[in-house]
């Protein structure tokens, strides 16, 4: 991506130099001094060359701005948010993200238990949502000590509409967490996420990276369950 953009910038700069030289030649050929450009009416073919030069200049500036934005050094907070995005939405190094794994999964498949003694996809989704929500709660000062039912919620409604609500709630909780991370004071990263003298809490940094790892761990389980479901279907 970076090399491709640099090549485009170099090519635009070459085209701009050629177009500027052409404009100067035409401008001088008509008896004008380039220093008088601001006070000279440009018409005909000279106007067309000028417009083409301006288009090239605009494209070049846009590419340079995009390159500068991409090369900007990210803060640690931004890096953590990016890791959550990759694990949940896509472009993670390990493979499929949580959302990509849920694509095409029906309510019946989500509620199934193809592996004896293992949780269902639906239960795993509720579990992921519960702990992303817990991360958000702890960032806001709530201790978020999950009960057994909050940790591993029971699925009683196996309808497609209930499955859609579960997925939408997961997405909304994830968005809230990413927003909370974006507004996080970086000075908190090395401090306990909850200041509690009676109960030691991990640092904010460790807690949030743990959240990313938690998403990826259970994404792997969902991938295995999908493979198992394919075996049942065949």
C-alpha positions in Angstrom: 0.0 0.0 0.0 2.7 2.5 1.0 4.9 1.7 -2.0 2.0 1.9 -4.4 1.0 5.3 -3.0 4.6 6.6 -3.3 4.7 5.4 -6.9 1.5 7.3 -7.7 2.8 10.4 -6.0 6.0 10.2 -8.1 4.1 9.8 -11.3 1.7 12.7 -10.5 4.8 14.9 -9.7 6.3 14.0 -13.1 3.0 14.8 -14.9 2.7 18.0 -12.9 6.2 19.1 -13.9 5.5 18.4 -17.6 2.1 20.2 -17.4 3.6 23.2 -15.7 6.4 23.4 -18.2 3.9 23.3 -21.1 1.8 26.0 -19.4 4.9 28.3 -19.0 5.9 27.8 -22.6 2.4 28.6 -23.9 2.1 31.6 -21.5 5.4 33.1 -22.6 4.6 32.4 -26.3 1.7 34.8 -25.9 4.0 37.5 -24.6 3.1 37.2 -21.0 5.4 37.0 -18.0 4.6 34.1 -15.6 4.8 36.6 -12.7 1.7 38.3 -14.2 -0.4 35.2 -14.0 -2.7 36.5 -11.3 -3.5 39.6 -13.3 -3.9 37.9 -16.7 -7.1 36.6 -18.3 -6.5 33.0 -19.4 -8.6 31.8 -22.3 -8.7 29.1 -25.0 -6.2 26.2 -25.0 -4.2 27.9 -22.3 -7.2 27.8 -19.9 -7.5 24.0 -20.6 -3.8 23.4 -19.8 -4.2 25.5 -16.6 -7.2 23.5 -15.5 -5.4 20.2 -16.2 -2.5 21.4 -14.1 -4.8 22.3 -11.2 -6.5 18.9 -11.3 -3.1 17.2 -11.1 -2.1 19.5 -8.2 -5.2 18.6 -6.3 -4.8 14.9 -6.8 -1.2 15.2 -5.7 -2.1 17.1 -2.5 -4.9 14.5 -1.7 -2.4 11.6 -2.0 0.2 13.3 0.1 -2.3 14.1 2.8 -3.5 10.4 2.8 0.1 9.2 3.0 0.9 11.6 5.9 -2.3 10.4 7.7 -1.3 6.7 7.3 2.2 7.2 8.4 1.2 9.1 11.6 2.5 7.3 14.6 -0.4 5.8 16.5 -0.8 6.2 20.3 -0.9 3.1 22.4 -4.7 3.7 23.0 -5.2 3.8 19.2 -3.2 0.6 18.8 -5.4 -1.2 21.3 -8.5 0.0 19.6 -7.1 -1.2 16.3 -6.4 -4.6 17.7 -10.0 -4.9 19.0 -11.2 -3.8 15.6 -9.1 -6.4 13.8 -10.1 -9.3 16.1 -13.8 -8.4 16.0 -14.3 -6.9 12.5 -11.5 -8.2 10.3 -7.9 -7.9 9.0 -6.5 -9.9 12.0 -3.2 -11.7 11.4 -4.5 -15.0 12.7 -7.5 -15.4 10.3 -11.3 -14.9 10.4 -12.7 -12.3 12.8 -15.6 -12.8 15.2 -18.1 -11.2 12.8 -16.9 -13.0 9.7 -17.3 -16.3 11.5 -20.9 -15.5 12.4 -21.8 -14.7 8.8 -24.4 -17.2 7.5 -24.9 -19.0 10.8 -28.5 -19.7 11.4 -30.3 -19.7 14.8 -30.5 -23.5 14.6 -26.8 -23.8 14.0 -26.0 -21.2 16.7 -28.0 -23.2 19.3 -26.6 -26.6 18.3 -24.0 -28.5 20.4 -22.1 -30.5 17.8 -19.2 -31.1 20.2 -20.1 -33.0 23.3 -19.5 -31.0 26.5 -18.7 -27.8 24.6 -20.7 -24.5 24.5 -22.8 -23.6 21.5 -21.9 -20.7 19.1 -24.8 -18.8 20.6 -23.5 -19.3 24.1 -20.0 -18.2 23.0 -21.4 -15.0 21.4 -23.2 -14.1 24.6 -20.0 -14.8 26.6 -17.9 -12.6 24.3 -20.5 -9.8 24.6 -20.6 -10.1 28.4 -16.9 -9.6 28.7 -16.6 -6.8 26.2 -19.4 -5.1 28.2 -17.4 -5.8 31.4 -14.3 -4.1 29.9 -16.5 -1.0 29.2 -17.9 -1.1 32.7 -14.5 -1.3 34.3 -13.3 1.6 32.2 -16.2 3.6 33.6 -15.4 2.6 37.2 -17.8 -0.3 37.6 -16.1 -3.4 39.1 -18.2 -5.6 36.8 -18.0 -8.8 38.8 -20.1 -11.1 36.5 -22.4 -13.7 38.0 -22.4 -17.2 36.6 -25.5 -16.4 34.6 -23.9 -13.2 33.2 -20.7 -15.1 32.4 -22.5 -17.9 30.6 -26.0 -16.9 29.8 -28.7 -19.5 29.1 -30.3 -19.4 25.7 -34.1 -20.0 26.1 -35.4 -18.5 22.8 -34.0 -20.2 19.8 -35.8 -18.2 17.2 -34.1 -16.4 14.3 -35.3 -13.1 15.6 -33.7 -13.8 19.0 -30.5 -14.8 17.3 -30.5 -11.5 15.3 -31.0 -9.6 18.5 -28.1 -11.4 20.1 -25.8 -10.5 17.2 -26.9 -6.9 17.2 -26.4 -6.6 20.9 -22.8 -8.0 20.4 -22.1 -5.4 17.7 -23.5 -2.5 19.8 -21.5 -3.5 22.9 -18.4 -3.7 20.8 -19.0 -0.2 19.4 -19.4 1.1 22.9 -16.2 -0.4 24.0 -14.2 0.9 21.0 -15.7 4.4 21.7 -14.6 4.1 25.4 -11.1 3.1 24.4 -10.9 6.1 21.9 -11.7 8.5 24.8 -9.4 6.8 27.3 -6.7 8.9 29.1 -3.4 7.1 28.2 -2.1 7.9 31.7 -4.5 5.1 32.9 -2.9 2.4 30.9 -0.3 1.4 33.5 -2.6 1.9 36.4 -5.1 -0.7 37.8 -8.3 -0.5 35.7 -10.2 -0.4 39.1 -8.6 1.2 42.1 -9.7 -1.2 44.9 -7.5 -1.9 47.9 -9.4 -5.0 48.8 -9.3 -6.7 45.3 -6.3 -6.4 43.0 -7.3 -5.6 39.4 -5.0 -5.9 36.4 -3.8 -2.7 34.7 -6.0 -1.1 32.1 -3.4 -2.1 29.5 -3.5 -5.8 30.5 -7.3 -5.8 30.8 -7.9 -4.4 27.3 -5.3 -6.6 25.7 -6.9 -9.5 27.6 -10.2 -8.5 26.0 -8.7 -8.8 22.5 -7.2 -12.2 23.4 -10.5 -13.3 24.8 -12.3 -12.4 21.5 -9.7 -14.4 19.5 -9.7 -17.4 21.8 -13.5 -17.8 21.5 -13.4 -16.9 17.7 -11.3 -20.0 17.3 -13.9 -22.1 19.2 -16.6 -20.8 17.0 -14.6 -21.8 13.9 -14.2 -25.3 15.3 -17.9 -25.6 16.0 -18.7 -24.5 12.4 -16.5 -27.2 11.1 -18.2 -29.7 13.4 -21.6 -28.6 12.1 -20.5 -29.2 8.5 -19.6 -32.7 9.5 -23.1 -33.2 11.1 -24.8 -31.8 8.0 -22.9 -34.2 5.7 
